Amino acid sequence: MIEFELHAAAWKSSDDFYQALLPVLGAPDWHGHNLDALEDSIFAGEINKVDPPFRIVVYGASNLPVSLKATLLKTAQMFKEGRRVSGADAYLELRP
């Protein structure tokens, strides 16, 4: 399984998260910066250059602004639900 590391120490907003994540996934330039677009591109497939199986590990998540932490927690939950529904092995792990 491919593992990607993202370092969140300098992130201030969810846009910073998407700007770090989408290039790693090989997302097209027109990819939306929202949870619905991310879910579709990962679990529906044929949008990003990188398809599951993969694991994304976000380091430095504990010191982020509250709203950004909430976004990351919702995103991790979306990954969990996407695995349950689609069977695709895609993970998002948050580490301090």
Buried (B, 14 or more C-beta within 10 A) or exposed (E): EEEBEBEBEEBEBBEBBBEBBBEBBEBEEEBEBEBEBBBBBBBEEEBBEBBBEBBBBBBBBEEBEEEBBEBBEEBBEBBEEBBEEBEBEBBBEBEE
